[in-house]
Amino acid sequence: MLEEKIMNDYKDAMKARDTLKSSVLSFLRADMINVATNKKKAKLDDSEVVVVIKKQIKQRQDSIEQFTKGNRLEMAEKEKKEAEILKTYLPPELSVDQIKKVIEEAVAATGAQGIKDMGKVMKEVSAKIAGQADGKLVSDLVRAKLGV
């Protein structure tokens, strides 16, 4: 479903001659096709598309950092606009309170006692909030909950 929305938005951007959006979606489409080919699938499911989008956003963020360091602010600004376009296709992020609630439930479900059980808790939390929160933030919150 998300893949179809991206394809339709790409067509609309091409018709509207929106060069920025059409180029961003073109790269995203190519990346999705590569991932689907590697997985020997005709279409990706939504969670797989979200992974591809997050990868592209991370690449843009790395580029923004490099362009900013190199004092190429016009290029950094272009990358920021591209990242914003990609972010519109991601599911809404969970708030910190919502993430903490999921962590509480995961700790209770796994019976985690300390940091040695972090892997179990992370696996449980990741399954519940896939694509809806930054992995580093989740990891830090789990670590804090387990007392490190």
C-alpha positions in Angstrom: 0.0 0.0 0.0 2.8 2.4 0.9 4.7 1.4 -2.2 1.7 2.2 -4.4 1.3 5.6 -2.7 4.9 6.4 -3.5 4.5 5.3 -7.1 1.3 7.4 -7.5 3.0 10.4 -5.9 6.0 10.0 -8.2 3.7 10.1 -11.2 1.9 13.2 -9.9 5.3 14.9 -9.2 6.3 14.1 -12.8 3.1 15.5 -14.2 3.4 18.7 -12.0 7.1 19.1 -13.1 8.2 19.0 -9.4 11.8 18.1 -10.1 12.9 17.9 -6.5 10.1 15.6 -5.4 10.2 13.5 -8.6 14.0 12.9 -8.3 13.7 12.0 -4.6 10.9 9.5 -5.3 12.8 8.2 -8.3 15.8 7.3 -6.1 13.4 5.8 -3.5 11.6 3.7 -6.2 15.0 2.4 -7.5 16.1 1.5 -4.0 12.8 -0.3 -3.3 13.1 -2.2 -6.6 16.7 -3.3 -5.6 15.6 -4.5 -2.2 12.6 -6.3 -3.7 14.9 -8.0 -6.3 17.4 -9.0 -3.6 14.5 -10.5 -1.6 13.1 -12.2 -4.7 9.8 -10.5 -4.2 7.5 -8.6 -6.6 6.5 -6.0 -4.0 7.7 -5.0 -0.6 5.4 -4.9 2.4 5.0 -1.6 4.3 7.5 -2.4 7.0 10.2 -3.2 4.4 9.4 0.1 2.5 9.8 2.0 5.8 13.2 0.4 6.3 14.2 1.6 2.8 12.9 5.1 3.5 14.8 5.3 6.8 18.0 4.3 5.1 17.5 7.1 2.5 16.8 9.6 5.3 19.9 8.5 7.1 22.0 9.0 3.9 20.5 12.5 3.6 21.4 13.3 7.2 24.9 12.2 6.7 25.2 14.4 3.5 23.7 17.4 5.4 26.4 16.9 8.1 29.2 16.7 5.5 27.9 19.6 3.4 27.6 21.8 6.5 31.2 20.9 7.6 32.4 21.8 4.0 30.5 25.1 4.1 28.3 24.0 1.2 25.1 25.3 2.8 23.0 25.4 -0.5 23.6 21.7 -0.9 22.8 21.0 2.8 19.5 22.9 2.3 18.7 20.7 -0.7 19.4 17.6 1.2 17.1 18.8 4.1 14.3 19.4 1.7 14.7 15.9 0.3 14.7 14.4 3.8 11.5 16.2 4.6 9.8 14.8 1.5 10.9 11.3 2.6 9.7 11.8 6.1 6.1 12.3 4.9 6.0 8.6 4.0 7.0 7.4 7.5 4.4 6.4 10.1 4.0 9.0 12.9 6.7 8.7 15.6 5.7 7.6 19.0 6.2 10.0 21.9 8.8 9.2 24.6 6.0 8.4 27.1 4.4 6.0 24.6 7.8 4.3 24.1 8.3 4.0 27.9 4.9 2.4 28.2 5.9 -0.2 25.6 9.2 -0.8 27.4 7.4 -1.3 30.7 5.1 -3.9 29.0 8.1 -5.6 27.4 10.0 -5.8 30.7 7.0 -7.3 32.4 6.4 -9.8 29.6 10.1 -10.9 29.5 10.7 -10.8 33.2 13.9 -8.8 32.7 16.0 -8.4 35.8 18.9 -6.3 34.6 21.1 -5.3 31.7 21.8 -8.9 30.8 18.2 -9.1 29.6 18.5 -6.1 27.4 18.5 -8.2 24.2 15.2 -9.9 25.1 13.6 -6.5 26.0 14.9 -4.8 22.8 13.6 -7.7 20.6 10.1 -7.4 22.2 10.0 -3.6 22.0 11.3 -3.5 18.4 8.6 -5.9 17.3 5.9 -3.7 18.8 7.1 -0.3 17.6 8.9 -1.2 14.3 9.5 2.0 12.4 7.8 4.3 14.8 10.7 5.4 16.9 14.4 6.0 16.6 16.4 2.9 17.5 19.0 4.8 19.5 16.3 6.5 21.6 14.7 3.2 22.3 18.0 1.6 23.2 18.8 4.5 25.6 15.4 4.2 27.3 15.7 0.5 27.7 19.1 0.8 29.1 17.9 3.5 31.6 14.9 1.2 32.6 17.2 -1.8 33.2 19.4 0.3 35.4 22.6 1.1 33.7 
